[in-house]
Amino acid sequence: MVNFQSSTLDRTFAALADPTRRALVMRLAAEPDISVSALAAPFPVSLPAIMKHLDVLSDAGLVARTKTGRVVACRLDAEPMRDAFEWLNRYQKFWSERLDRLAAFLE
């Protein structure tokens, strides 16, 4: 059985609960080592708001930042999502079994 640390899961789920942060994660997955200003460009929110979202993602361990001169680049670290995926996968199996039983009953 996987030992899930609730604080890690809590931070991961809390970070991914916001649609802007999920969009940032998706963009970081597609464009690793992108600068914060380039990352923020397509979003209809201010750069300080994006920085706050990145702080939340960073606190959850989902984003790593590096600074070269005046440029801050971000990279996705998806490892914390592994535990969340395994936790959710347990419930996917639960519902799949229930729905398979329902389908068999209805047939």
N, C-alpha and C positions, 0 to 999 in steps of 0.2 A: 504494500500500500504506500502511496506517495504521501510524504509528510508535508502538508501545505502549511506554510507560515502565514497566519492570517494577516499580519501586518504587511507582508509583501503583497499578498493578494489584494488587500484593501487598497493599498497605494496604487497598484496596477489598475484595478477596476475604477477607482476614483479618477485616475489620470485619463483613462479612456472613456469616461462617461460623457465628456464634453465633445460635441461634434467638431469644434475647431481643433481641439487637440488630436482627435482621430484623423482629421484632414492633414494636420502637420505630420503625424506619424506616417501616413500614406505617402506624403510628398518626400519625407526623409528616406523612406524605403526605396523610392524611385531615384532619388538624387542624393547619394551620400556625400558628406563633406560640403554641403551647400552653406553659403554664408547666411547669417541671420537676416540680413536685409533682403537678399534674394528669396529666402524662404518666406518672408513676410509679404513680399510684393503683391501676390494675387489675393490676399485676404483683405476684406473691407473693414479691418480694425487697425488701430494704431500700432506702431512698433513697440511701445511700452506694453500694450496688451499682449502682443505676441511673446514678448520677453517673459511676462508672467505665466503664460501658458507653457513656455519652454522650461521655466523654473519648476512647475508642477511635474512635467514629464521627466525632468532631470532628477527631481526628488524621488520619483518612482523607479529610477534607474533605467529609463527608456531612452534617454538622450544623453550623449556625451558631447561636451563642447571643448573646442581647442581654439586658442587665440594665437594668431600670427600677426604681429604688429597691431594694427587697429581692427583687423578683420576677425570676427568670431565665426567659426564654422561649426556646424552641428552634424552629428552622425547618429543614426538609430542604433540602439542596442536592444534587440528584440528578446533577449534571454529572459527577462522577467515575465514575458507573455507566455513562456512555455508552461509555467505552473498554472497560469490562468487557463490556458488551453486544456491542460490535463484535468483541471477541476471541472471545466465546462463539458469536457468529453465524457465524464462519468454520467452526467445528466442526459447527454445525447443518447448514450446507450440505454439509459432508463426509459426515455421516451420512445426510442425506436422499438424496444421490446413491447411496450404497451401498445403502440400503434400497430405492430405486427399482429398482436393478439386480437386487436379490434378488427383488423382486416380479415383475419381468419374467421372470426365470429360472424362477420357480415357476409362472408362468402357462404 
